[in-house]
């Protein structure tokens, strides 16, 4: 499995501008073949910082996700939000064990 984790910082108020686009991309992505988890979370103390968490079955599913039409639309929305910094990393992981 492929885990993507990290943060995206946008210009002040940027996440408010793209709320509708965010809901659309979350719904569309969660319906993709190979998507196990896909989530964004706004930082409680920093409203312009978004935490990203994704889990994919394999690299082929992640590559298909990157080529999806809704990701092109999301890219435009993020440019509107004014991305200031992006710190995303991917990791190859195995099955997790419940705590």
N, C-alpha and C positions, 0 to 999 in steps of 0.2 A: 504494500500500500504506500501511497505518497501522502505525506502530511505537509501542508503549507501553513506556516504560522508567522505572525509578525504584525506590523503596524503601518498605517498610512496616515500622515498628517496633511491636513488641508488648510486653506486660508480661513481666516475667521468667518464663521457662519457658513462655510462651504457645505457641510453635511446637511444643513437645513435645505439648501438649494436642490439637493439631489435625492431627497427622501423618496419621492415617487419612483425614480429610476432605480434606487436601491431595492425597493420592494419588488420591482419587476425582475431585476437580475437575480435576486435571491430565489424567487419562485421558479423562474426558468431553469436556473442552475440545479436546484434541488431535484428537478424532474429529469435531469440528464442521466443517461446510462453511465454507471461507474461512479456517480457522486454518492459518497457515504455520509458526508457532513459538509455543510457550507454555511458559515455564519460570520456576521459582522457584529461588533459591539462597540458602542460609543463609550469612551472612557468617562467614568463618573466625575473625575476631577479635572479633566481636560476635554471640553466639548468639541475640539477640533482634531482629536486623535481617535482613529478607528482601529480596533483590534480585529485581525482577520484570522480565521481558523477554517481550514479546508482539509478534508480527507477523501482521497480518491482510490479507487480499486487498483489502478496501475497508471503508468505513464501515458499509455495510449488514451485512456479516458481523460487525463488532464490535458493532453494535446488537443483532443477534440473539443474540449471545453474552451480552450483558448481561441479556437477558430469559429466558435458559435456566433451567430448574428447578434445575440443579445450582449455578448461581450464587446462587440464593436460599439454598440449603443452605450454600454456602461463606460467604455473608455472616453467617449465624448462627454458624458456626464461628469466624469472625474476631472477632465480638463476644465469644465465649468466650475467645479468645486475648488479648483486651484490647488492641485497637489503640490505640497511644499517638500515633502520627504516621504520616501517609501522604503520600508525595511522588511522585506518578505524573504523567507528562506524555505526551501523544500528539503524534506528528509524522507528517506526510505525507511519504513517502519514495518514491524510485524503485527500480528494480532495482539490486542491489549488484554490484560487480565483485570477484571473488576477489583476494586479495592474493598 
